[in-house]
Amino acid sequence: MLAVDTNILVYAHSPQESHHAAALAALTWLADRARPWAVTVSSLVEFTRICSHSRLLRRSIDETCAALDAIAAAPGCRIIGLGGSDWLAFRDAVIEGRAAGNLAFDAHIVAACRSHGVAAVLTEDLDFARFRSIRALRLTDDWQRVA
């Protein structure tokens, strides 16, 4: 199973972004297959923060929640996260990626993916390369083979 990172979700919902067409095509391809793919709860939190932020995308709460509903309702989409007993997976990902500061969000995504058997994440965030336990794939990669 392939996970989709926050930036792919943001690009797909932001026509002004340079990666918009590729990100939207990726989400459409994943949904059209109706096979399982994943989005972490932390990616949805970050998506909400970026979309509704007054200095970033400036979307209303209603627009942002409609986008969240569309993501969650997409065929094959699995929302994954960490439970209370999974904190060690998060700690291990922080150590593995030396994930200080904002990189802790990436470590949380990696930990959730590992806990749910997700082997790869589709992302434009180069920081995921620091985590050996998950394969980071970019929109320009042949990521469909993994999905």
Secondary structure as GFF3:
##gff-version 3
##sequence-region A 1 147
A	DSSP	beta_strand	2	4	.	.	.	ID=ss1
A	DSSP	alpha_helix	6	12	.	.	.	ID=ss2
A	DSSP	alpha_helix	20	33	.	.	.	ID=ss3
A	DSSP	beta_strand	37	40	.	.	.	ID=ss4
A	DSSP	alpha_helix	41	52	.	.	.	ID=ss5
A	DSSP	alpha_helix	61	73	.	.	.	ID=ss6
A	DSSP	beta_strand	77	80	.	.	.	ID=ss7
A	DSSP	three_ten_helix	84	86	.	.	.	ID=ss8
A	DSSP	alpha_helix	87	97	.	.	.	ID=ss9
A	DSSP	alpha_helix	103	115	.	.	.	ID=ss10
A	DSSP	beta_strand	120	122	.	.	.	ID=ss11
A	DSSP	three_ten_helix	126	130	.	.	.	ID=ss12
A	DSSP	beta_strand	135	137	.	.	.	ID=ss13
A	DSSP	three_ten_helix	143	145	.	.	.	ID=ss14
###
